Amino acid sequence: MKAMRENMVTIDSDGVDPDLVPKKLLDSGARIPCIGLGTFGSDKISGEVVAETVKSAAAVGYRHFDCASVYANEHLIGESLQDLIRSGIRREDLWITSKLWNDNHGKHDVIPACEKSLKDLRLDFLDLYLVHWPFPNYHPPGCDVTSRNPDAKPYIHENFMKTWRQMEKIVDMGLVKHIGTSNMTIPKLKPLLRDAEIKPACNQMELHPHFQQPELYDFVVDNGIVPIGYSPIGSPNRPERDTTPEDTVDTEDPLIIRIAERLNVHPAVVCVKWAIQRGQIPIPFSTNRRNYLSNLRCTVQASLTDDDMQAIESIDKNCRLIKGQVFLWKDNQSWEDLWDLDGEITPP
Ligand SMILES: NC(=O)c1ccc[n+]([C@@H]2O[C@H](COP(=O)([O-])OP(=O)(O)OC[C@H]3O[C@@H](n4cnc5c(N)ncnc54)[C@H](OP(=O)(O)O)[C@@H]3O)[C@@H](O)[C@H]2O)c1
């Protein structure tokens, strides 16, 4: 196959030159690619397949990979990253995110957890390290929606700040370039922004056409934090524990289908394109070459029209898919308690 060359690195002939993929500027001056590849196999796709996909996705032009220790595949992705770097991709041209899992919020846990991710990923530093959830509540891989940790705790700002101070420390130690949050709410972000010495560079949050979170999105952007949108396609293969009968399906929305037909793309690609044009960084997961390539390609293809963007804004259904039930900390709670819907941190 005839191939383009980026620096000394070969890109598949039908791929996208990574230099052409738009980047977003962070407050630090760093530039993050406007799309990343998700690596959570949803308890269904093996780590080996995900790790192999990282290599082939790099061959079509991906440079941004969204990892997490809880996905239990960082040791395999690390082999792929090492191969990519040996093949000539410069470390500074990659953007690698990892996340602190919930059972490592303790006083002496953050540095070793970060070091373990670095070792597994075979890297000297991470571009971004996120606190995966603001709850220190462990749940076992593959558990179902009723699973509860008997030691589960609510969000307590004072405790979160102890974790955050360690996050700041790993920046000072040079282990990570940026730190950030995930699954936060405005009531939790406000005191963090007040108390942080290093404010979050990015906030990872669920974002797709049926769940646009406009208030949180605006809050984050207004505070100079870059929003990273997870489950940008509405996570059609998400684990059972994250599925309820009320959930809606973005890719079956008549408007999304109509736009996709006009553009001759899969409805998933319309979701990705909308995310990028709105301003968040989508991190779609796929192990299917045709699919992850079309997600990347849409970053350099014609824009959705203003009418498309306005029409998609109007189909928001406030439909949260990743509700987080397994993090609840006492009986008779509902998942809404995790998300501070009353505008205040839900009391313990
Ligand atoms: N911070 C957090 O708490 C959190 C939570 C959830 C997810 N995440 C991150 O976000 C990433 C993405 O979220 P997600 O995996 O939940 O859902 P998603 O990206 O919305 O959906 C992934 C699914 O969409 C399909 N797909 C992707 N591109 C497609 C295309 N062009 N055409 C048709 N189908 C397509 C994939 O199937 P194929 O493989 O068949 O293409 C896959 O099953 C995760 O991998 C993870 O890195 C973070």
Ligand as a Chemical Component Dictionary entry (heavy atoms), coordinates in Angstrom:
data_LIG
# 
_chem_comp.id                   LIG 
_chem_comp.type                 NON-POLYMER 
_chem_comp.pdbx_formal_charge   0 
_chem_comp.three_letter_code    LIG 
# 
loop_
_chem_comp_atom.comp_id 
_chem_comp_atom.atom_id 
_chem_comp_atom.alt_atom_id 
_chem_comp_atom.type_symbol 
_chem_comp_atom.charge 
_chem_comp_atom.model_Cartn_x 
_chem_comp_atom.model_Cartn_y 
_chem_comp_atom.model_Cartn_z 
_chem_comp_atom.pdbx_ordinal 
LIG N1  N1  N 0  -13.979 9.108  32.435 1  
LIG C1  C1  C 0  -14.857 8.150  32.456 2  
LIG O1  O1  O 0  -15.456 7.832  33.502 3  
LIG C2  C2  C 0  -15.167 7.402  31.192 4  
LIG C3  C3  C 0  -16.372 6.679  31.124 5  
LIG C4  C4  C 0  -16.655 6.007  29.929 6  
LIG C5  C5  C 0  -15.765 6.073  28.857 7  
LIG N2  N2  N 1  -14.579 6.754  28.979 8  
LIG C6  C6  C 0  -13.618 6.825  27.834 9  
LIG O2  O2  O 0  -14.344 7.197  26.663 10 
LIG C7  C7  C 0  -14.106 6.236  25.634 11 
LIG C8  C8  C 0  -15.290 6.158  24.676 12 
LIG O3  O3  O 0  -16.512 5.905  25.332 13 
LIG P1  P1  P 0  -17.337 4.563  25.149 14 
LIG O4  O4  O 0  -16.420 3.473  24.799 15 
LIG O5  O5  O -1 -18.171 4.439  26.370 16 
LIG O6  O6  O 0  -18.364 4.872  23.993 17 
LIG P2  P2  P 0  -18.416 5.486  22.514 18 
LIG O7  O7  O 0  -17.087 5.911  22.056 19 
LIG O8  O8  O 0  -19.530 6.478  22.541 20 
LIG O9  O9  O 0  -18.939 4.255  21.686 21 
LIG C9  C9  C 0  -18.089 3.216  21.293 22 
LIG C10 C10 C 0  -18.847 2.284  20.381 23 
LIG O10 O10 O 0  -19.203 2.970  19.173 24 
LIG C11 C11 C 0  -18.887 2.168  18.042 25 
LIG N3  N3  N 0  -18.339 3.064  17.005 26 
LIG C12 C12 C 0  -17.268 3.885  17.108 27 
LIG N4  N4  N 0  -17.083 4.565  15.958 28 
LIG C13 C13 C 0  -18.045 4.157  15.101 29 
LIG C14 C14 C 0  -18.347 4.490  13.771 30 
LIG N5  N5  N 0  -17.655 5.395  13.078 31 
LIG N6  N6  N 0  -19.392 3.833  13.178 32 
LIG C15 C15 C 0  -20.124 2.922  13.864 33 
LIG N7  N7  N 0  -19.881 2.571  15.136 34 
LIG C16 C16 C 0  -18.839 3.184  15.761 35 
LIG C17 C17 C 0  -17.824 1.196  18.493 36 
LIG O11 O11 O 0  -17.995 -0.055 17.861 37 
LIG P3  P3  P 0  -16.807 -0.679 16.920 38 
LIG O12 O12 O 0  -15.674 -1.037 17.830 39 
LIG O13 O13 O 0  -17.484 -1.833 16.292 40 
LIG O14 O14 O 0  -16.453 0.410  15.943 41 
LIG C18 C18 C 0  -18.063 1.061  19.994 42 
LIG O15 O15 O 0  -18.876 -0.032 20.281 43 
LIG C19 C19 C 0  -13.822 4.959  26.413 44 
LIG O16 O16 O 0  -13.194 3.972  25.607 45 
LIG C20 C20 C 0  -12.946 5.498  27.522 46 
LIG O17 O17 O 0  -11.628 5.703  27.044 47 
LIG C21 C21 C 0  -14.292 7.439  30.123 48 
# 
loop_
_chem_comp_bond.comp_id 
_chem_comp_bond.atom_id_1 
_chem_comp_bond.atom_id_2 
_chem_comp_bond.value_order 
_chem_comp_bond.pdbx_ordinal 
LIG N1  C1  SING 1  
LIG C1  O1  DOUB 2  
LIG C1  C2  SING 3  
LIG C2  C3  SING 4  
LIG C2  C21 DOUB 5  
LIG C3  C4  DOUB 6  
LIG C4  C5  SING 7  
LIG C5  N2  DOUB 8  
LIG N2  C6  SING 9  
LIG N2  C21 SING 10 
LIG C6  O2  SING 11 
LIG C6  C20 SING 12 
LIG O2  C7  SING 13 
LIG C7  C8  SING 14 
LIG C7  C19 SING 15 
LIG C8  O3  SING 16 
LIG O3  P1  SING 17 
LIG P1  O4  DOUB 18 
LIG P1  O5  SING 19 
LIG P1  O6  SING 20 
LIG O6  P2  SING 21 
LIG P2  O7  DOUB 22 
LIG P2  O8  SING 23 
LIG P2  O9  SING 24 
LIG O9  C9  SING 25 
LIG C9  C10 SING 26 
LIG C10 O10 SING 27 
LIG C10 C18 SING 28 
LIG O10 C11 SING 29 
LIG C11 N3  SING 30 
LIG C11 C17 SING 31 
LIG N3  C12 SING 32 
LIG N3  C16 SING 33 
LIG C12 N4  DOUB 34 
LIG N4  C13 SING 35 
LIG C13 C14 SING 36 
LIG C13 C16 DOUB 37 
LIG C14 N5  SING 38 
LIG C14 N6  DOUB 39 
LIG N6  C15 SING 40 
LIG C15 N7  DOUB 41 
LIG N7  C16 SING 42 
LIG C17 O11 SING 43 
LIG C17 C18 SING 44 
LIG O11 P3  SING 45 
LIG P3  O12 DOUB 46 
LIG P3  O13 SING 47 
LIG P3  O14 SING 48 
LIG C18 O15 SING 49 
LIG C19 O16 SING 50 
LIG C19 C20 SING 51 
LIG C20 O17 SING 52 
# 
